[in-house]
C-alpha cells in the first residue's frame, strides 16, 4: 500500500498528464480541510443561506478549469493552490450575496487584509466556545465570547491571522509562512506570541478549562 506522500506524488503526476480522475481524487483528499476554511470564513450573515458544500462544488469547477495552468507551472504546493481558488470563490459568493454590505462589519476588526475573506473575531470566539452548548452555560458563554472577541480584536492583525491559519485551519507552519509571505521563523514566533496572548485571556475566565 502506498504511503501518503507516494500517493500524492502519483496523483500529481496523473494530474499533469491530464487525468481528470486524479483531479477529483486530489480535491477529495483535501475536501475536509477546505470545508473547514470555508465554514470559518463564511460571513455569519450568510449562515443558513449558503452551504459550504455548495461553495466547494463551485470551487471544484474553478479548479478543473485552471488545472492545466497549475500542472504546467506549479508555483505553490497543490493544497495551497486549492485553498486559494476556494477562498476566491468564497469571496465571490460574499460579493454576490452582500454586495456593498461586504465591508459592513460593525465593530469587528479585520484579521488580515489578504485576498481571501477574513475570519471575524465572532467566528473565532465561537469556535473556541463551541463545546459550551448547555442552557445552563448560555450566560457564561455569552460573557466569555465578548471577552474573547475583545482579546482577538486587540491582537496585531497579522498575529491573529497566523493564529487563524495555525490553530483553526490547522495549517502547518510552512504552509502558514507561504500563505502570508513570511519567513518560517517569523511565522512560528507570531504563532507562539498569539497563543500566549490567547491562553492568558482564557486563564482569566473561571471554568473555561473545566468545561
C-alpha positions as CSV (number, residue, x, y, z in Angstrom):
1,X,0.0,0.0,0.0
2,X,1.4,3.4,-0.9
3,X,2.1,5.9,1.9
4,X,0.5,9.4,1.7
5,X,3.5,11.1,0.1
6,X,3.9,8.5,-2.6
7,X,0.2,8.5,-3.3
8,X,0.2,12.3,-3.5
9,X,3.1,12.4,-6.0
10,X,1.4,9.7,-8.1
11,X,-1.9,11.8,-8.2
12,X,0.0,14.9,-9.1
13,X,1.8,13.1,-11.9
14,X,-1.6,11.9,-13.2
15,X,-2.9,15.4,-13.0
16,X,0.0,16.7,-15.1
17,X,-0.8,14.0,-17.6
18,X,-4.4,15.3,-17.9
19,X,-6.1,12.6,-15.8
20,X,-9.4,14.1,-14.7
21,X,-9.9,11.4,-12.1
22,X,-6.7,12.4,-10.5
23,X,-8.0,15.9,-10.0
24,X,-11.2,14.5,-8.4
25,X,-9.1,12.3,-6.1
26,X,-6.9,15.2,-5.1
27,X,-9.9,17.5,-4.4
28,X,-11.5,14.8,-2.3
29,X,-8.2,14.3,-0.4
30,X,-8.3,17.9,0.8
31,X,-12.1,18.4,1.0
32,X,-12.3,18.4,4.8
33,X,-9.5,21.0,5.1
34,X,-11.2,23.2,2.5
35,X,-14.6,22.8,4.2
36,X,-13.0,23.9,7.5
37,X,-11.7,27.0,5.9
38,X,-15.0,27.9,4.2
39,X,-17.0,27.4,7.3
40,X,-14.6,29.5,9.3
41,X,-14.5,32.4,6.8
42,X,-18.1,32.4,5.7
43,X,-19.7,35.7,6.7
44,X,-22.1,34.9,9.6
45,X,-24.9,36.9,7.8
46,X,-24.9,34.1,5.2
47,X,-25.1,31.2,7.6
48,X,-28.3,29.3,6.8
49,X,-28.4,30.8,3.3
50,X,-25.1,29.4,1.9
51,X,-23.8,25.9,2.5
52,X,-20.1,25.1,2.5
53,X,-20.8,22.1,0.2
54,X,-22.2,24.5,-2.5
55,X,-19.1,26.7,-2.2
56,X,-16.8,23.7,-2.6
57,X,-18.8,22.4,-5.6
58,X,-18.4,25.8,-7.4
59,X,-14.7,25.9,-6.3
60,X,-14.1,22.5,-7.9
61,X,-15.4,23.9,-11.3
62,X,-12.8,26.7,-11.0
63,X,-10.1,24.2,-10.1
64,X,-10.9,21.9,-13.0
65,X,-10.9,24.9,-15.4
66,X,-7.5,26.0,-14.2
67,X,-5.9,22.6,-13.5
68,X,-3.9,22.6,-16.8
69,X,-2.5,26.0,-15.9
70,X,-1.3,24.7,-12.5
71,X,0.1,21.5,-14.0
72,X,2.2,23.5,-16.4
73,X,3.5,25.8,-13.8
74,X,3.1,24.7,-10.2
75,X,4.3,27.8,-8.3
76,X,2.9,26.7,-4.9
77,X,2.0,23.5,-3.1
78,X,-1.1,21.9,-4.5
79,X,-3.2,22.3,-1.3
80,X,-2.4,26.0,-1.0
81,X,-3.4,26.4,-4.6
82,X,-6.7,24.7,-3.9
83,X,-7.2,26.8,-0.8
84,X,-6.5,30.0,-2.8
85,X,-9.1,29.2,-5.5
86,X,-11.6,28.1,-2.9
87,X,-11.1,31.3,-1.0
88,X,-11.5,33.3,-4.1
89,X,-14.8,31.5,-4.9
90,X,-16.0,32.2,-1.3
91,X,-15.1,35.9,-1.8
92,X,-17.3,35.9,-5.0
93,X,-20.1,34.3,-3.0
94,X,-19.8,37.1,-0.4
95,X,-19.9,39.8,-3.1
96,X,-22.9,38.1,-4.8
97,X,-25.0,38.0,-1.6
98,X,-23.8,41.0,0.3
99,X,-22.7,43.5,-2.4
100,X,-21.9,46.8,-0.8
101,X,-22.5,45.4,2.6
102,X,-19.4,43.1,2.4
103,X,-17.3,45.7,4.2
104,X,-20.0,46.5,6.8
105,X,-18.6,44.5,9.7
106,X,-19.7,46.7,12.6
107,X,-17.2,46.7,15.5
108,X,-15.2,43.8,14.2
109,X,-11.5,44.3,13.3
110,X,-10.1,42.7,10.2
111,X,-7.8,39.8,10.9
112,X,-5.8,40.2,7.8
113,X,-6.0,42.3,4.7
114,X,-5.5,39.5,2.3
115,X,-7.2,38.3,-0.9
116,X,-9.5,35.8,0.9
117,X,-12.5,36.5,3.2
118,X,-11.4,37.2,6.7
119,X,-12.4,35.2,9.8
120,X,-14.2,37.5,12.2
121,X,-13.5,37.7,15.9
122,X,-17.1,36.5,16.4
123,X,-16.4,33.4,14.3
124,X,-13.1,32.6,16.1
125,X,-14.6,33.1,19.5
126,X,-17.5,30.9,18.6
127,X,-15.0,28.2,17.5
128,X,-13.3,28.3,20.9
129,X,-16.5,28.2,22.8
130,X,-18.2,25.5,20.6
131,X,-18.2,22.9,23.4
132,X,-20.2,25.1,25.7
133,X,-23.7,24.4,24.5
134,X,-25.8,23.5,27.5
135,X,-28.6,26.0,28.5
136,X,-27.1,26.4,32.0
137,X,-23.9,27.8,30.4
138,X,-25.6,30.2,28.0
139,X,-25.0,33.3,30.0
140,X,-21.4,32.3,30.9
141,X,-20.8,31.6,27.2
142,X,-22.1,35.0,26.1
143,X,-19.8,36.8,28.6
144,X,-16.8,34.7,27.6
145,X,-17.5,35.3,23.9
146,X,-17.4,39.0,24.4
147,X,-14.1,38.8,26.3
148,X,-12.6,36.6,23.6
149,X,-13.7,38.9,20.8
150,X,-12.1,41.8,22.6
151,X,-8.9,39.9,23.1
152,X,-8.8,38.8,19.4
153,X,-9.5,42.4,18.3
154,X,-6.7,43.6,20.5
155,X,-4.1,41.4,18.8
156,X,-1.8,42.5,16.0
157,X,-3.8,41.7,12.8
158,X,-1.1,39.6,11.4
159,X,-0.7,37.7,14.6
160,X,-4.4,37.0,14.6
161,X,-4.2,35.7,11.0
162,X,-1.3,33.4,11.9
163,X,-3.5,32.1,14.8
164,X,-6.4,31.6,12.5
165,X,-4.3,29.6,10.0
166,X,-2.4,27.5,12.5
167,X,-5.0,26.9,15.2
168,X,-8.3,27.0,13.4
169,X,-7.5,26.0,9.8
170,X,-4.7,23.6,11.1
171,X,-2.1,24.7,8.5
172,X,1.5,23.8,9.2
173,X,4.0,26.5,10.0
174,X,5.5,26.1,6.5
175,X,2.1,26.5,4.9
176,X,1.3,29.5,7.0
177,X,4.5,31.2,6.2
178,X,3.9,30.5,2.5
179,X,0.4,31.9,2.6
180,X,1.4,35.1,4.4
181,X,4.8,35.6,2.7
182,X,6.7,35.3,6.0
183,X,9.9,33.7,6.9
184,X,9.2,30.3,8.7
185,X,10.8,31.6,11.9
186,X,8.7,34.8,11.9
187,X,5.5,32.8,11.4
188,X,6.4,30.5,14.2
189,X,7.3,33.3,16.6
190,X,4.0,35.1,15.8
191,X,2.0,31.9,16.4
192,X,3.7,31.4,19.8
193,X,3.0,35.0,20.7
194,X,-0.6,34.8,19.7
195,X,-1.2,31.6,21.5
196,X,0.3,33.0,24.7
197,X,-2.0,36.1,24.5
198,X,-5.0,33.8,23.9
199,X,-4.1,31.5,26.8
200,X,-3.6,34.4,29.1
201,X,-7.1,35.6,28.3
202,X,-8.6,32.2,28.7
203,X,-6.9,31.7,32.1
204,X,-8.8,34.7,33.4
205,X,-12.2,33.0,32.6
206,X,-13.2,30.9,35.6
207,X,-14.4,27.4,34.5
208,X,-13.3,27.7,30.8
209,X,-10.7,24.8,31.0
210,X,-13.1,22.8,33.1
211,X,-16.0,22.8,30.6
